Amino acid sequence: MVFFTLGYAVIWILILGYTALIRSQQSKLEKQIVILEERLREQERAAES
C-alpha cells in the first residue's frame, strides 16, 4: 500500500510540475506575441507615411 501511495504522489507531482512549466512557457509566448504585434503596427504606420 505504501508503494501505491508513493506512486500516486509522484504522478501528481509530475503532472503539477508539467502544468507549471507549460504555464510559464505560455506566458513567455504571450509576451512575445504582444511585442510582435507592436512591431507590426509600427511597420504598418511607417509604410503609410
C-alpha positions as CSV (number, residue, x, y, z in Angstrom):
1,M,0.0,0.0,0.0
2,V,2.9,2.3,0.7
3,F,4.2,1.9,-2.9
4,F,0.8,2.7,-4.3
5,T,0.6,5.9,-2.2
6,L,4.2,7.0,-3.2
7,G,3.5,6.3,-6.9
8,Y,0.3,8.3,-6.7
9,A,2.1,11.2,-5.1
10,V,4.9,11.1,-7.6
11,I,2.5,11.1,-10.6
12,W,0.6,14.1,-9.2
13,I,3.9,16.0,-8.5
14,L,5.0,15.3,-12.1
15,I,1.6,16.5,-13.5
16,L,1.7,19.7,-11.5
17,G,5.3,20.4,-12.4
18,Y,4.5,19.8,-16.1
19,T,1.5,22.1,-15.8
20,A,3.6,24.8,-14.2
21,L,6.2,24.5,-17.0
22,I,3.5,24.9,-19.7
23,R,2.0,27.9,-17.9
24,S,5.5,29.6,-17.8
25,Q,6.1,28.9,-21.5
26,Q,2.7,30.2,-22.4
27,S,3.3,33.4,-20.5
28,K,6.5,33.9,-22.4
29,L,4.8,33.3,-25.7
30,E,2.0,35.8,-24.9
31,K,4.6,38.4,-24.2
32,Q,6.4,37.7,-27.5
33,I,3.1,38.0,-29.3
34,V,2.4,41.4,-27.8
35,I,5.9,42.6,-28.9
36,L,5.4,41.2,-32.4
37,E,2.0,42.9,-32.7
38,E,3.5,46.2,-31.7
39,R,6.3,45.9,-34.2
40,L,3.8,45.0,-36.9
41,R,1.8,48.2,-36.1
42,E,4.9,50.3,-36.2
43,Q,5.8,48.9,-39.6
44,E,2.3,49.5,-40.9
45,R,2.5,53.1,-39.7
46,A,5.9,53.6,-41.3
47,A,4.6,52.1,-44.6
48,E,1.7,54.5,-44.6
49,S,3.9,57.6,-44.3
